[in-house]
Amino acid sequence: MSFSTFDLDPRLQAGVKGMGFAQPTPIQIATIPAALQGQDILGSAETGTGKTAAYLLPIMHRLLAMPATTARQTRALILVPTRELALQVAEHAAQLRGKTGMRVAAIYGGVGMGNQIDALKRGVDIVIATPGRLLDHAERKNISFAGLQILVLDEADRMLDVGFLPDLRRIVKLLPRERQTMLFSATISTSIANLAREVTRDAVRIQKETTATPNAIAQTLFSVSEHLKPQVLQQLLEEEKMDSVLVFARTKHRADRVVKQLNQKNIKAAVIHGNRSQSQRVAALEAFRRGRSRVLVATDIAARGIDVEGISHVINYDMPMQPEDYVHRIGRTGRMEANGSAYTLVTFEDESMVRRIEAVLKHKIQRRRLEGIDYNSSAFRQPDKETIRRYQEANRARQKPFALRTA
């Protein structure tokens, strides 16, 4: 099957060809025809399955078929959980639109509003936005939804995870009731199903989610003590043939510390998390894409917008909080049937999570040990005799005489 089957606008076909798309993916085959007919959609598909083009192509085709008024009203709104994902979708749209003249703008927080206001005033056909910043613009009347025809909620599960549900409801109330709505989520939980009932009407259910990881991803667990993690990570990066490595850390502080340790070992690494400025995040992602940084360390929330081709390895420096997060993390490698590897450093405290992950995957994950690692070493070095003697002398000097009291 080819993209010509969808009978898209020739200018969009040229955009598809320019991006090197040969054949549509399963989510595109299932979504595009229904979306072209104007149907509401409830879709489950993960990042890396071609989901973005699955909704962008029918949106653009429909807007091209109905030329904008001179006012250049916003006619399609795509809501995403992170600024990185907003930039990714906007870049995707810019490539697909080709020579259509269609205007696209990414609206997100962490940067000044000036350029965004200018873009909205000039008129934008498709707005890709994070909920918080969009509401800021709406409250300042920088954007009008009077001409809105299509709403997309992308990665709706993550928007709920980070507490965007109240914002989503506020935004939906600002939109015309007569519209097409497409909601996409990696999994369809009860909360997602409830949200879909609120925002869609007679939605077509498209299920392309994966409950297990692709066979192309080789998974390995390394059982280590917490204090050995830096050594194990560095040895993996030195011994294995890793061209592009995404490392997941549990917290922002941990991510910063991991990057510092790697750079001290002359392993080029960049970091991306919520405390980094937008310019820092963009620079880190660009360095990773272009190979200037072989390693990118990220937290889960920040990594939602990372859609980089050719990631050879994912390393879970810290165990994820949920089995589903494990699946999402390692799915960053092994994209589009390519081979990939996922390594996870597991402490004794993580073993219960390992069992939960293996239950989801329905198979055991192989374990390995690295040569040259002293797995029996203590986290605390035993002080030498001279250090002990000096400590004892200093301690005696501080002691004050005291007398025992008897009753």
C-alpha positions as CSV (number, residue, x, y, z in Angstrom):
1,M,0.0,0.0,0.0
2,S,1.3,3.5,-0.8
3,F,0.3,7.0,0.3
4,S,-1.3,7.6,-3.1
5,T,-4.1,5.3,-1.9
6,F,-5.4,8.1,0.3
7,D,-5.9,10.5,-2.6
8,L,-4.3,13.4,-0.6
9,D,-3.7,16.8,-2.0
10,P,-0.7,16.6,-4.5
11,R,1.2,19.1,-2.5
12,L,1.0,16.9,0.6
13,Q,2.0,13.9,-1.5
14,A,5.1,15.9,-2.4
15,G,5.8,16.6,1.3
16,V,5.4,12.9,2.1
17,K,7.9,12.0,-0.6
18,G,10.3,14.7,0.6
19,M,10.3,13.1,4.1
20,G,11.2,9.8,2.6
21,F,8.0,8.0,3.6
22,A,7.7,4.8,1.5
23,Q,4.7,3.0,2.8
24,P,2.1,4.1,5.5
25,T,2.4,2.5,8.9
26,P,-0.5,0.6,10.5
27,I,-1.7,3.6,12.5
28,Q,-1.7,5.7,9.4
29,I,-3.6,3.1,7.4
30,A,-6.2,2.9,10.1
31,T,-6.4,6.7,11.0
32,I,-6.1,8.7,7.7
33,P,-9.3,7.4,5.9
34,A,-11.5,8.0,9.0
35,A,-10.0,11.4,9.7
36,L,-10.4,12.5,6.1
37,Q,-14.1,11.7,6.5
38,G,-14.3,14.1,9.5
39,Q,-14.9,11.4,12.0
40,D,-13.9,11.7,15.7
41,I,-11.1,9.3,16.6
42,L,-10.0,7.6,19.8
43,G,-6.6,6.1,19.0
44,S,-4.0,4.2,21.0
45,A,-0.5,4.3,19.5
46,E,2.9,5.0,20.9
47,T,5.5,7.5,19.7
48,G,7.5,6.2,16.8
49,T,4.6,4.5,15.0
50,G,3.9,7.3,12.6
51,K,1.1,8.7,14.6
52,T,2.0,12.4,14.0
53,A,1.6,12.1,10.3
54,A,-1.5,10.0,10.8
55,Y,-3.4,13.1,12.1
56,L,-1.4,15.9,10.4
57,L,-2.0,14.7,6.8
58,P,-5.8,14.5,7.0
59,I,-5.9,17.9,8.9
60,M,-3.8,19.6,6.2
61,H,-5.8,18.0,3.4
62,R,-9.1,19.1,4.9
63,L,-7.9,22.7,5.5
64,L,-6.5,22.9,1.9
65,A,-9.9,21.8,0.6
66,M,-11.5,24.7,2.5
67,P,-9.3,27.7,2.0
68,A,-8.9,30.1,4.9
69,T,-10.6,33.4,5.1
70,T,-8.6,36.6,4.8
71,A,-8.6,36.8,8.6
72,R,-6.4,33.7,8.8
73,Q,-8.3,32.2,11.7
74,T,-6.8,29.2,13.6
75,R,-8.6,26.2,12.2
76,A,-6.8,23.3,13.8
77,L,-5.5,23.0,17.4
78,I,-3.1,20.3,18.5
79,L,-2.5,20.0,22.2
80,V,0.6,18.2,23.5
81,P,2.1,17.7,27.0
82,T,5.6,19.2,26.6
83,R,7.3,22.0,24.7
84,E,9.7,19.5,23.1
85,L,6.8,17.6,21.6
86,A,5.3,20.9,20.4
87,L,8.5,21.6,18.6
88,Q,8.7,18.1,17.1
89,V,5.1,18.2,15.8
90,A,5.6,21.7,14.4
91,E,8.8,20.6,12.6
92,H,6.9,17.6,11.2
93,A,4.1,19.8,10.0
94,A,6.5,22.3,8.4
95,Q,8.0,19.4,6.4
96,L,4.7,17.9,5.3
97,R,3.1,21.2,4.3
98,G,5.6,21.7,1.5
99,K,4.6,24.6,-0.8
100,T,1.0,24.8,0.4
101,G,1.5,28.2,2.2
102,M,-0.1,26.8,5.3
103,R,0.9,28.6,8.4
104,V,1.9,26.6,11.5
105,A,3.0,27.9,15.0
106,A,4.3,26.2,18.1
107,I,3.0,27.8,21.3
108,Y,4.7,26.7,24.6
109,G,6.0,28.0,27.9
110,G,9.5,28.6,29.1
111,V,10.1,31.4,26.5
112,G,8.9,34.9,26.0
113,M,5.5,35.4,24.5
114,G,6.5,38.2,22.0
115,N,7.2,36.0,18.9
116,Q,4.2,33.8,19.6
117,I,1.9,36.9,19.8
118,D,3.3,38.2,16.5
119,A,2.7,34.8,14.8
120,L,-0.9,34.6,16.1
121,K,-1.6,38.2,15.0
122,R,-0.4,37.4,11.5
123,G,-2.7,34.4,11.4
124,V,-2.0,30.7,11.9
125,D,-3.8,27.8,10.3
126,I,-2.5,25.1,12.7
127,V,-1.5,25.8,16.3
128,I,0.5,23.2,18.2
129,A,0.4,24.1,21.9
130,T,0.9,23.1,25.5
131,P,-2.2,23.7,27.5
132,G,-0.8,26.2,30.1
133,R,0.7,28.6,27.6
134,L,-2.3,28.4,25.3
135,L,-4.6,29.5,28.1
136,D,-2.2,32.4,28.8
137,H,-2.7,33.6,25.2
138,A,-6.5,32.9,25.4
139,E,-6.8,35.0,28.5
140,R,-4.9,37.9,26.8
141,K,-7.2,37.5,23.7
142,N,-4.2,36.8,21.5
143,I,-6.0,33.9,19.9
144,S,-9.5,33.3,18.7
145,F,-11.1,29.9,18.3
146,A,-14.2,31.1,16.4
147,G,-13.0,29.4,13.2
148,L,-11.7,26.2,14.8
149,Q,-12.6,23.0,12.9
150,I,-10.3,20.3,14.3
151,L,-8.9,19.5,17.8
152,V,-6.2,16.9,18.5
153,L,-5.2,15.8,21.9
154,D,-1.8,14.0,21.4
155,E,-0.3,11.9,24.2
156,A,-3.4,12.5,26.3
157,D,-2.2,10.0,28.9
158,R,0.8,12.2,29.7
159,M,-1.2,15.3,29.8
160,L,-3.3,13.7,32.5
161,D,-0.2,12.4,34.3
162,V,1.2,16.0,34.7
163,G,-2.1,17.4,35.9
164,F,-3.4,19.1,32.7
165,L,-7.0,17.8,33.0
166,P,-8.4,21.1,34.4
167,D,-6.6,23.1,31.7
168,L,-7.9,20.7,29.0
169,R,-11.5,21.2,30.2
170,R,-11.1,25.0,30.3
171,I,-9.7,24.9,26.7
172,V,-12.5,22.7,25.4
173,K,-15.1,25.1,26.7
174,L,-13.6,27.8,24.6
175,L,-13.9,25.8,21.4
176,P,-16.9,25.5,19.0
177,R,-19.1,22.5,19.7
178,E,-19.2,21.6,16.1
179,R,-15.7,20.3,15.4
180,Q,-13.7,17.1,14.6
181,T,-11.8,15.8,17.6
182,M,-9.0,13.2,17.6
183,L,-7.5,11.9,20.8
184,F,-4.4,9.8,20.9
185,S,-2.9,8.0,23.9
186,A,-0.3,5.2,24.4
187,T,-2.8,3.3,26.4
188,I,-6.6,3.7,26.9
189,S,-7.1,3.8,30.7
190,T,-10.4,4.5,32.4
191,S,-9.4,8.2,32.8
192,I,-8.6,8.5,29.1
193,A,-11.9,6.8,28.2
194,N,-13.8,9.2,30.4
195,L,-12.0,12.2,28.8
196,A,-12.8,10.8,25.4
197,R,-16.5,10.7,26.3
198,E,-16.3,14.4,27.3
199,V,-14.6,15.7,24.1
200,T,-15.5,13.3,21.3
201,R,-18.8,12.2,19.6
202,D,-19.2,8.7,18.2
203,A,-15.4,8.3,18.0
204,V,-13.9,5.6,15.9
205,R,-11.8,3.3,18.1
206,I,-8.3,2.7,16.5
207,Q,-6.1,0.4,18.5
208,K,-2.5,0.2,17.6
209,E,-1.0,0.2,21.1
210,T,1.6,-2.3,22.1
211,T,1.3,-4.3,25.3
212,A,4.7,-5.7,24.9
213,T,8.0,-4.4,23.5
214,P,9.0,-5.1,19.9
215,N,11.1,-8.2,19.3
216,A,13.7,-6.0,17.6
217,I,14.7,-4.6,21.1
218,A,17.1,-6.8,23.0
219,Q,16.5,-6.2,26.7
220,T,19.1,-6.8,29.5
221,L,19.1,-6.3,33.2
222,F,22.2,-5.6,35.2
223,S,21.9,-6.2,39.0
224,V,24.0,-3.7,40.8
225,S,24.3,-1.9,44.1
226,E,23.4,1.8,44.0
227,H,27.0,3.0,44.5
228,L,28.2,0.9,41.5
229,K,25.8,2.4,39.0
230,P,28.2,5.1,37.8
231,Q,30.9,2.5,37.2
232,V,28.6,0.1,35.4
233,L,27.2,2.9,33.2
234,Q,30.6,4.1,32.2
235,Q,31.9,0.6,31.4
236,L,28.8,-0.1,29.3
237,L,29.4,3.1,27.3
238,E,33.1,2.3,26.9
239,E,32.7,-1.4,26.0
240,E,29.6,-1.5,23.9
241,K,29.2,-0.2,20.4
242,M,26.8,2.6,21.3
243,D,26.3,5.3,18.6
244,S,23.3,7.2,20.2
245,V,22.4,6.5,23.8
246,L,19.4,7.8,25.7
247,V,19.8,7.4,29.5
248,F,16.8,7.8,31.8
249,A,17.3,9.1,35.4
250,R,14.6,9.4,38.0
251,T,15.1,13.0,39.0
252,K,16.5,16.2,37.7
253,H,19.3,16.2,40.2
254,R,20.3,12.6,39.3
255,A,20.3,13.5,35.6
256,D,22.6,16.4,36.3
257,R,24.9,14.2,38.4
258,V,25.1,11.5,35.7
259,V,26.0,14.0,33.0
260,K,28.7,15.5,35.2
261,Q,30.2,12.1,35.9
262,L,30.2,11.1,32.2
263,N,31.8,14.4,31.1
264,Q,34.5,13.9,33.6
265,K,35.3,10.6,31.9
266,N,35.4,12.3,28.5
267,I,32.1,10.8,27.5
268,K,30.2,13.5,25.6
269,A,26.8,13.8,27.2
270,A,24.0,16.3,27.4
271,V,21.0,16.6,29.7
272,I,17.4,17.5,29.3
273,H,14.9,18.1,32.2
274,G,12.3,20.5,33.5
275,N,14.8,22.9,35.2
276,R,16.7,23.5,32.0
277,S,15.8,26.6,30.0
278,Q,14.1,26.2,26.6
279,S,17.3,27.2,24.8
280,Q,19.3,24.7,26.8
281,R,16.8,21.9,26.0
282,V,16.8,22.7,22.3
283,A,20.6,22.9,22.2
284,A,20.9,19.5,24.1
285,L,18.4,17.8,21.8
286,E,20.1,19.2,18.6
287,A,23.6,18.2,19.8
288,F,22.2,14.7,20.4
289,R,20.5,14.5,17.0
290,R,23.7,15.7,15.2
291,G,26.0,13.3,17.1
292,R,27.9,16.0,19.0
293,S,26.7,14.4,22.2
294,R,26.7,10.6,22.0
295,V,24.7,10.4,25.2
296,L,21.5,12.2,26.2
297,V,20.4,12.0,29.9
298,A,16.7,12.7,30.5
299,T,13.9,12.5,33.0
300,D,10.6,10.8,31.9
301,I,8.6,14.0,31.5
302,A,11.3,15.9,29.5
303,A,11.8,12.8,27.3
304,R,8.2,12.8,26.0
305,G,9.2,15.2,23.2
306,I,12.2,13.3,22.1
307,D,11.7,11.7,18.8
308,V,15.1,11.0,17.4
309,E,15.8,8.5,14.7
310,G,18.6,6.0,15.1
311,I,18.8,5.7,18.9
312,S,20.9,2.5,19.3
313,H,20.5,2.1,23.0
314,V,18.3,3.1,25.9
315,I,19.7,2.7,29.4
316,N,17.5,2.9,32.5
317,Y,20.0,4.3,35.0
318,D,17.0,4.3,37.4
319,M,14.1,2.0,37.3
320,P,10.9,3.6,36.1
321,M,7.9,4.1,38.5
322,Q,5.4,2.1,36.4
323,P,5.8,-0.9,34.0
324,E,4.1,1.1,31.3
325,D,6.9,3.7,31.6
326,Y,9.4,1.0,31.0
327,V,7.7,0.1,27.7
328,H,7.6,3.7,26.7
329,R,11.2,4.3,27.6
330,I,12.7,1.4,25.7
331,G,10.5,2.0,22.8
332,R,12.7,5.0,21.9
333,T,15.0,2.5,20.3
334,G,14.1,-0.2,17.8
335,R,11.9,2.2,15.8
336,M,10.2,1.1,12.6
337,E,11.5,-2.5,12.8
338,A,15.1,-1.4,13.4
339,N,17.2,-3.3,15.9
340,G,17.8,-1.7,19.3
341,S,19.0,-2.5,22.8
342,A,17.7,-1.6,26.2
343,Y,19.8,-2.0,29.4
344,T,18.4,-1.5,32.9
345,L,20.4,-1.1,36.1
346,V,18.6,-2.9,38.9
347,T,19.1,-2.6,42.6
348,F,17.8,-5.0,45.2
349,E,14.9,-2.6,45.9
350,D,13.9,-2.7,42.3
351,E,13.3,-6.4,42.1
352,S,9.5,-6.1,42.7
353,M,9.2,-3.7,39.8
354,V,11.2,-6.1,37.6
355,R,8.5,-8.8,38.4
356,R,5.7,-6.3,37.5
357,I,7.5,-5.4,34.2
358,E,8.0,-9.1,33.3
359,A,4.4,-9.8,34.0
360,V,3.4,-7.1,31.5
361,L,5.9,-8.3,28.9
362,K,4.9,-11.9,29.5
363,H,8.5,-13.1,29.5
364,K,11.6,-13.0,31.6
365,I,14.3,-10.4,30.8
366,Q,17.9,-11.8,30.5
367,R,20.5,-10.8,33.1
368,R,24.2,-10.1,32.6
369,R,27.2,-9.3,34.7
370,L,30.1,-7.1,33.5
371,E,33.7,-8.3,33.8
372,G,35.9,-6.0,35.9
373,I,33.2,-4.9,38.3
374,D,33.7,-5.8,42.0
375,Y,30.1,-6.5,42.9
376,N,31.0,-7.3,46.5
377,S,32.6,-3.9,47.1
378,S,31.2,-1.7,49.8
379,A,29.8,1.7,49.2
380,F,32.2,2.9,51.9
381,R,35.9,2.5,51.8
382,Q,37.6,1.1,54.9
383,P,39.9,3.8,56.2
384,D,43.6,2.9,56.5
385,K,45.3,2.5,59.9
386,E,46.9,5.9,59.9
387,T,43.5,7.6,59.3
388,I,42.0,5.5,62.1
389,R,44.8,6.5,64.5
390,R,44.5,10.2,63.8
391,Y,40.7,10.0,64.2
392,Q,41.1,8.3,67.6
393,E,43.6,10.8,68.8
394,A,41.5,13.7,67.8
395,N,38.5,12.2,69.4
396,R,40.4,11.6,72.7
397,A,41.5,15.3,72.7
398,R,37.9,16.4,72.5
399,Q,36.7,14.3,75.4
400,K,36.1,16.0,78.7
401,P,36.6,14.3,82.1
402,F,33.4,13.3,83.8
403,A,32.5,11.6,87.0
404,L,30.2,8.7,87.5
405,R,27.3,9.5,89.9
406,T,25.9,6.9,92.1
407,A,22.4,6.9,93.6
